[in-house]
Amino acid sequence: MKLLRLGEVGKEKPCVTTGSGQNKDVSAYFTDWNYDFFTGDGLKKLSEIVIEKGDALPDAPADTRIGSCISRPGKIICVGLNYRDHAKEAKMDLPTEPVLFFKAPNTVVGPFDDVLIPRGSTKTDWEVELGVVIGKDARYLESPEEAANYIAGYCLCNDLSEREFQLERGGQWVKGKSCDTFNPIGPWLVTPDEIGDVNNLDLKLWKNGEIKQDSNTGQMAFDPLFLVHYISQFMTLEAGDLISTGTPAGVGLGFDPPQYLKEGDTVELEVTGLGRQRQVFRNA
């Protein structure tokens, strides 16, 4: 299934995209794609409703804003330096264990919303990523294989970063990762049965029409199942949490000289089976 949320900011309704590509409004059955939905066996109930009702479900209004594909997550865990090609461009060795950091949950916006360049920023950067949404609380999982039972689905993320804030202003990375609007996600949350091999998905990103990132999830050092299992050893992953699994080569910081975003720039990105995003950058 492909889950999405449609409507004005703060007024999004839960919807589902059918096999024919029609968006159907299921707000009569569910409040939102959130913790309560996932922990209440919502995906199974939604599947049953779609099978039973099908085209009889009300159409979602056309030309409606697409919001983030899940409501604000409890936490966002990001994985650093998780692509072999990105480590090579950064001239760094691959980590022996996943590098983890947090991104503030209120960074989440819709896939076509404007992104705000922070005040004082000269080094705002792009990062196309595969997102993993947790489907039920996970703690001390026994194996990566077990982790498959805890994944609700996958989504497309732009893990935006302000490199000066992140790397030159002291402390941890959070200052460069948690600026307002720095995490467009969606358009869809796609359930695993529709993805196929999650370790063979193409990721692409364009800046002003010029391709900058062009890679594949096969470049990951630590794949999604391993990451869910690994992170569960350190903290409880709660239903609706988001894991951003890292970005491949081609970020602005990796160019010589580096390339960064300025007002009026556009970024488009896509991951196989997860849809496409487009953002226009504005000064905050």
N, C-alpha and C positions, 0 to 999 in steps of 0.2 A: 504494500500500500504506500501511497504518497500522501503524507499529512502536511497541511499548510494552515496558515492563519491569515485571514483577510479582514481589512478594515482600517479605520483611522488609528493613529497611535493611541494606545490605551483602550481601544474599543474593538480589538481584533476578535473575530469569531473563528472557532475551529471548523476547518473544512477538509475535504479529502478530494484528491484528483482521481477520477475513474480511469479505467483502461482506455476509454475513448478520448481522454484529455479534458473532460468536462469537470469543472470544480463544483462540488456539492457541499451545501451548508448542513453541518450536523450539530449545530448549536442547540437543537432541541433535545439532544441526547447527552451532550458533554459541555462542560463549562469552558475548558481550555486544555491544551496539551501541557500538563504540568504534573507535579508530584502526585497529586490525588488521582489523576487519570492513569498514570503508569502503575501506581501501587494498587489500584482498584481493578487490575486485569483489563484495563481499558482497551488495549490493542486487540485482545480477543473479542471483546464486546463490539468494538468498531467493525472488525472484520465480519462478524455475524450480521450486523446491521446493513453493511454494504452489500453482502450477499443476498439478504432478504429483500431489501428495499431497492437497491440498484438505482436505475434511472428515475424511480419515483421520489427519490430524495430531492429536496428543493435545490434549484440551481443557485449558486452564489452569484451575487451581482457582478456583471462584467465591469472591466476597467476600475476595479477596486484595488487600493494599495495592498501589496503583499507584505505582511509583517514577518518578523522572525518566525522560523518554523516551530519553535517551542517558546513557551513563556519564559520569563526571566529564570535562568537556572539557579539552583542553590549555590553552586560553585562552578568555576571554569578552571580546569587544570590543563596547562599547556606543556608540551614536550619540546625541549630545545635540542637543536643539532641532531635531528633524527633521520636525515636523509644523507646518503653517502655523497651525492653530488653537491649538496649544500656544504657539507664538511670540507670537501675538496676546495670549493671556491673560497671558503673562509680560512683555508690553510690551517685547519685544526684536525686533530685526531677524533675519530668517532668515540663517544663516551662508552665506557664499559657497562654502565647502567644508565637508564633513562634520566635525563636532566629535567626536573619538574619545576614549574613556577605557576603562580596564580595570576589570573586576569579578573578584574572586577566584573561581577555579573551585570552591572548597569551599563556596560559597554555594548550590550547586545542591541542591534537595530535590524531593520529589514534589509533584504538583499539589494533593493533599489533606492534606499534612502541616501541622502547626501551624507558625506563624512566631513566632520569638522576638523580642520587643521588647528591644533592647539595654539594658543597665544604664545608667541616667542619661539615657535617651532621653525626650524630650517631643515629638519631631517626626518620628515614623516615618510614611512616606507610601507610597502605592500608585502603580503605573504599569503599565497593561496594554500589552503590546508583542507584535509579531510577531518571532519568532526565526527565524534562518536557520542551518541546520546545513551545514557544509562537507563535501563528499563525497570530495574528493581534494585533495592539496596544490596550492596556487595561489600563484604568484609572478609578478609582472610580466605579468598578463593583458593582452592587446592591446586588449580592448574590453568594454563591458558585455554585448554579445551572447555573447561567449566565456564569460563568467561563468556562464551558464546550465548549462554542462557541469560545473561544479564545485559545484553545490548538491545535497546529498542530499535535502533536504526542509525543511519549515517546522514550527514548533511555537509554542505559546502560552507566553508568559513573563510573570511578574510581577516587574518590575525594581524591587524595593523600595529605598527610600532613607531615610536618616536626615538630614533637612535641616540640623539644627544641625551635625552632624558633617561634612556635605558642604560647607556654605557659610560656617560661622562659626568653624571650629576651625583654620583655616590649612591651607596646602598644597593638594594636588590633591583631587579628588572621592572618591578611593578609600576614605577613612575612612567616608564616608556610604553607600557602595555595597556594601561587602564584609563586612558583619556576618553572622554565622551565620544560615543559613536564608533569606537575602535574595534567593533566585532560584528560586522554584518554576517548574518547566517541565513541559510535557506537558498532557494525558495521552499524546498521540501525537506521533511524528514522522511527518508526512504527506508522501509523495513528491510532487514537483511535478505529475505527471500527474493527481493527484486534486484539485488546488487550483483549477484554472481561472485566472482573472485575479488574480494576486497583488496587483495594484494596485487591486483593488476588493473588499476584504474588510472587513466590519464588525468593529469592536472595541468591546466594552462591558465596563464594570466597575460593580459594585454594592458599596456599603458598608452593612452591616446592612439589606439589602433595598432601599436607595435608590440609584437609578442616579446615578453620578458622571461616568463617561466614556462617551461615545457618539459614535463617529467612524468613519472609514473610511481604509484605507491609501492611498486617493487623495489624502489630505491630506499625504502625505510630500513633502518637498522633494527627497530623494534616494531613489530606489527600490532594492529589494534587489539587482538586477543591477548597478546603478551602484555600490552600496556594496561589493560583493564585488570588482569591478574596481578601485575606488579604493583599498581597503585593501591589496590585493595589491601596490600600488606602494611600500608602506612596510614591509611585513613579509610573511613567508610565512604564509599561512593553511593550517593543517594539517587533515587529515581529522578530523572530530569536533569541531572548533572551533565555537563558537556566536557569532553576531552578533545582538545585541539592537538592533532598528532604530529605537528611539525611541518615545515615548509621545505620544498626542494630548492635547487640552485636558481639564481636569477633575481634575487632580491636587490633592491636599489643599493644597499650597502656593499654588495659584492662586485659592483662595476668599478672600473678604473678610468676616470674618477667616479665616485659614487653618484647615483642619480636619486633624487628625492621628489616628492610630490609638492605641487604648488596649486594655488587657487585656480579653478577652471579645468584642471586635469580630470580625465576620466580613466577609470580602471574597470576592466571587464575580466571575469574569471569563470572557470567551469571545471567540474570534475565529472568524469563519465557516469552517467545515470543519475546525477544529483542536481542537474540543472545549471543555470547560468545566472550570474549577478552582474550588475553595473552600478557604479557609484560615481557621482560628481563630487569633487573636493572643494570645500568652501572654507574660508577663514572663520574661525570662531569669533 
